[in-house]
Amino acid sequence: MTDAPSYGFDTLQIHAGARPDPATGARQTPIYQTTSYVFRDADHAAALFNLQEVGFIYSRLTNPTVAVLQERLATLEGGVGAVCCSSGHAAQIMALFPLMAPGCNVVASTRLYGGTVTQFSQTIKRFGWSAKFVDTDDLDAVRDAIDENTRAVFCESIANPGGYVTDIRAMADVADAAGVPLIVDNTTATPYLCNPIAQGATLVVHSTTKYLTGNGTVTGGVVIDSGNFDWSASDKFPSLSAPEPAYHGLKFHETFGSLAFTFHGIAIGLRDLGMTMNPQAAHYTLMGIETLSLRMQRHCENAMKVASWLEQDERVDYVTYAGLPSSPYYERAQACYPKGTGGLFTFAVKGGYEACIKLVDALEIFSHVANLGDTRSLIIHSASTTHRQLTPEQQEAAGAGPNVVRISIGIEDADDLIADLDQALTKACG
């Protein structure tokens, strides 16, 4: 496509990055199920390996099907480039990898998916990295947590599981003042509801497994680069600003400019970490993105209807959906997320832990799975599953207390979903 930024979202979600296959004329992007690619000659191969020419070498690094997905996601998010990988968790490591070194830390929101909290609080210690968790509604706490060893600030646009909405612009201002990038996980909102880069984010990550694919078939992740950060402004990011020994002293930022982070993600990150997205997964995700805006509209409409019903039910203590006027995040949501606040939220069941377990087991339409963002409606009791590894204090901070269930509202008939919740609540609460 030419002049792609002039097109609307609905057009870009179908066409960005895709062109008819030059060999066959196939209109849908083919699945290039190949490990390697034939070089034109020895000079061509050398130029590719020296990063002097862009092309395909080996599918751990680049693949034509995955490349289309990368271009589409970068376009939809307003970035300059993207690197797809094997999962959302892989994307988080890929985002941090060029920034961090032993002794460095990331300042992270307390309102994160439980698996992310575990990855940041436990796993990254093995790299010599650490995380400081703060309430990102308290901007002074975020500022105070940033020190000379901080290399990034990390948050979710709409938090999983509670559906809390983040003031990304305010977070970006804090990160900018400290000279560090803001990384925003935009999985729950998707680029249809939220554009973190337009609000000041440096990097955007997704679990493409969720709303982007939308059909529960494949896992994947992506890191999208805004191209706006000056990696050479300080000595904090030598992987991007200093000579790279593996490429004969090449300096990524000096050589590739706004695409430095993207090139590093492929040439170093995928080369050495190997967190590769397979081409079939990319194909499923490309097909899912073609209907993203339509699905997100329905997710939001259904979620609002179900959340409003739950809020009035006497068997429910509270509902966290930010689209409700009663939510403390309502005004922020209206200002920052005018198209809606997604399909994910939690509600607390009177009767506590045991009632939640009974509720989950009694539902018929809702699927009890560890996933979100599907066309199907999903439910999980986070405290006993996705957030089980956290302390009770961490669970409460993340909005995943023992009396809380998380629901991901699908695109079914909303009245059917309400009826299913009604009968299950009756069984759960006696």
N, C-alpha and C positions, 0 to 999 in steps of 0.2 A: 504494500500500500504506500502511496505517496502522501505527504503532508498528513500523516496519521493523527497528530495532535488536534487537527481541526475536526475530526469525527467525534460523534457522541459515544458514550460508554457502551450502549447496546450494539453499536456497529463494531467497536474495537474488540469487544469480548468474543466476537465471531471471526474477525478478519485479521487482527493485529498479529504480525509475525508469520502469517500463513500465505503461501503462494501456491498456485497449481504446480504439481510435480513436473519439473522440466523434462524428465525422461518419458513419462506416460500421460501427462495431462491430468492425473488424478486430482480431484478437487479437495478431498479430505486429506489431511496430512498423513503420509504413510508411516507405518511403524518400521523404522530402520533397524531391524533386528540383526545387528552386526557388531562384532567386537573391534574391527579394525578397518582401515581405509587405505587404498593403494595410492602411493605417492607418484607424482608425475615423473620425478627423477630424483637423484641424490641431492641436488641443490634445493629442491622443493622440500624434501624431508628435513634438511638441515635448517632451513628458514623457519619451518614450523616449530621445531624443537628449540630454536633460539628465541622464540616469540617475536620474530621479525615479520611473520606473516600469520594471518588468522586462517584457520582451517581445521580439518578433522584429522586426528592422529590415532586415537584409541578411545573406546567408549567409556572408559573410566573418567576421561576428561571431558570429551565433547561428543555429542550425538545429534544428528539432524532433527530428529523428532523432539528431543529435549530442548534443542536450541529454539525451536518455534515456541515452545511453552515459556522459555525464559524471556523471549522478546515480548510475548503477549503480556506476561505478568509485569514486566518492567514498564510497559506502556500503560497498563491499567492503573498502576500505582504511581505513575509519574516519575519513575526512576530512569537512570541512564543504562543500567544493566542489571542482570540477575544471574544467580547461580542456583540451579536446582540440585537437590540431593535426596537422600533415601527416606527421610522422615522429618517431622517438625523438630524433634530433639536433635537430629543431625544438623538442621539449619541453625539452631542456637549455638552449637559448638562451632560451626562454620563461621558464624557471625563474630564470635569472640576470638577465634584462633589468630587472626592477623593483629589483634589489638593487645592481647594479653601476653604476659611473661611471668615466670615464677616471682611471687611477691606482690603481684598486681591484684586488684579487686574490681568487682562490678557492683554498683549500687542498684538493688533490685526491689521492686514492689513486693509488699507482703501479700498482695492480692494476685497471686499467680496460680496457674494450674499446679496441682500437687506434684506431678512428675517433674515440672520445671523447678519447683522448690527443692526437691530431692537432688536433681542434677546440679543445681547451683550450691546447695548447702553441703553436699557430700561428695559427689563424683568429681567435680572440678578441682577439689583439693588434691587429687592425684596428679594434676598438672602443676601444682604449686600456686593455683589461683584461689581466690576466696570471694565470697559475696557478703554484702551488708544489706539486710532486709529492712526497709522503712515503709511507713505509710505514705504513699505518694500523694495523698490529699494534703499532707503537711509539707509544704514546699520548704519550709525552714529546716525540717528534719532531713530532707533530701540534700539541701545545701551543706548541712553540718556533716552528713555522712561522707561526702566527697572529700578525699584527701589527695596527697601528692602521688599516691599509687593507684588511684582510681582511673580506669581506662574506658569505662562506659556506664551509662545509666540504662536500665532495662525495665520496661513496663508492658502491659497489654492494653490495647485500645478499649476493648470491652472485656472485662476480666472473666475468666473461667475459674470457678463455676458461678459466681454470684451475679454476673451481668453488670457489675459496677463500671461506670464509664470514666475514663481518664481525661483530664485536661491536658492534651498533648502539647498545645502551644506553651502552656506554663512550664511543663516539664522540659521542653526544648530550650526555653529561655534559661533555665537553671543549668542545663548541660552546656549550652553555648558559653555561658559566663565562666564556666570551669574549664573550657577548652577540651571537652570530651564529647564523643558522639552519643546521641540518644537512639537506642534500639527499641522499636515498637513491634510487639507481636500483634499482628492484625488479623489473626485467624478467625476470631469470632465475629468481627465486624465485616471483613472482606473489603476490597477497594470500592465496592458499590456503596457501602454505608459510610466509609471513612477513608480519607486520604492522609495518612500520617506525614508523608513527605511535604505536602502542601502546608502542614501545620508545624513544620520545623524538624521532623525526624531525620536522622542521618541514614539509618538502615531500617528496613522493614523485613520481618520474618513471618512465615506462614507454615503451619502444618497444612499442606495442600490436600491431605487426607480428608479434611473436613469440608467446609462449605464450597471450596473451589472445585473439588471433584464432585461432591454432593451426592454420591450414590453408594458409598461404603464399600468400594471395590479394591482400592489400592492405597498404599501409604506413600507419602512424599513430603518434601519440604522445599522451601526456597528462601534465599536471602536476596533482597532487592536493595540496590545501592542508589541513593539520591544523587550522588556525584557532586554534592555541595560542600563536603568537608575538606578542609585544608590539612592533609596528613603531614605536611612539612612545616606546619606553623610552630611545632615544638619537637622535642626529641622523645616524645611519649610513644611514638608509633614507628619504631625503626624497621619493622617488617615491611612497611610501605614507603618509608622515606629514605632509609639507608641502603647501601649496596647489598644486593642479594648474592651470596656466594654461589648458590646453585645455578645462577645465570650470569656468571662472570662479572659480577659487580653491578648488574642492572639495578636501577632505582625505579621501583614501580610507579611512584607518584610522578617523578620527573619524566618518565618515559610515556606513561599512559594517561596522565592527567586525571580527568574526572572519572575515568574507567579503571583507576588503579586498584580499587578494592575488588572489583569484578574480576579483573585479570589475575589478581593474587588468589582469589577464591578458586579459580580453575587451575592455574599453573602450579600453585603450592598446595592449597586446601584439598582439592579433589585428587591431585597427584599423590599426595602423601597420606591423607586420611582415608581416601577411597570410599566416601559416603555417597556413592553414585546413585542417581535415579535411573531406573531401567526404562527403555523406550516405550514399553507397553503401558507402564504407569503414566508416563507423560501423555500418551495417546488418550487414555481414559480421562485424565484431568483436562486436556484440551476440549474433549467433548462435553465434559461437565460445565466448563466455563462458558460455553456457548449459551447456556440458559441461566447464568448466574443472576442477572438482574431480576428475571422473572421469578426465580425461586426465592430470592431474598425478600422481594415484595410480599410473597405469600407467607414466608416464615414470619415476617414482622406482623402482618395482619392477624395470623393465627395466634401468635404469641400474645399480642395485645388482648385478644378476646379471651384466651384461656387464663391469662394472668388476672384480668379484671374479674372473671368468675371466681377464681381461687381466692382473691382478696376478700370477697364477700362471704366466703364459706366459713362457718363457725368452727369447723374442724381444722382450720389452718391458722397458725399464729401470725405469719407474715409472708409476704412475697417480695422478692428483690428486683423485680423487673423495672428497669429505669424508665420505661415508657409510661408507667403509671404516674398520675399527678401526685400521688402520695409519696413517691420515691424522693429521697434527699438529693438524688442525681437528676431529677426531672428537668430542671432549668438548664443544667449543663448539657443534658442529652438533646434538648430542643435546639440549643445553640450549635453544638458540635456535631450532632448526628441527626440532621433534619429529616433524612429519609427513613429513620427508624433505628431501633436499638437491638435488632437481631432477634434470634429465636431461642436464646439460651438464658435461663435464669434458675433460681432456686426458690423453694418454699419450705417453711418449717411446719411440721405436722404435730398437732397436739397428741401427746402420747409418747413422744420422744423416739428413741432408737428403735424400740420394738415395733412401734406403729409404722415407722418408715420401712422396715423390713417387710412387714405384712402388706403394705401398700405396693411395694415393688413386685411382690409375688402375685398380687391379685390382678394386676393390670393385664389387659388382653390385646389392645392395639399397640400400646407403648412397648418397645423392645428394651429389655434389660441388658444393656451393652456398655462397654467402656469406649464410647465414641460420641461424637456430636457432629452436627452439621449435615446430617443425612436428610434425604427426602422423607424418610420415616421418622416418626416421633420416638425419642429415646429417653430412658430414665436410668439414673444410677444413684445409689446412696454413697456419696463420696467418702464419708468418714470410714466406711468399712471396705473401700476399694481404692479409688484413685488417690485418695489422701490418707490412706491407712498408715503410711510410713511416717507421717508427720506427728509431732506432739499435739496434745489437745489444744495448747495455746496457738500453735501454728494452724491447726484446723479452723479454729474460731477466727483467726486473723484473715484466713483465706475465704471465709464464708462457707465453710464446710463442716459445721458442727454436727454432733450426733443426731440431732432432731431435724436435719435438713436433707432434702433430696434435690438433685439437679435434673432438670428436664430440658431437652433439646426439642423444640416444637418443629414438627415436619410440615409437609404441605398437604396433609389429608384434610378432610372436612372437619372444621373446628368444633362443630356440635358433637361429632362422634368422639373427639378427643375429650371433650368436657364430660360426656356421658361415661366414658371409660374411667376417668379420674373420679367421678362421683361414686360409681359402684365400688371402686377399689378403696376409696376413703371410708365408705360405709363398713367394709370388711376390716379395714385397719383400725378404725376408731370405735368399733362396736356400736 
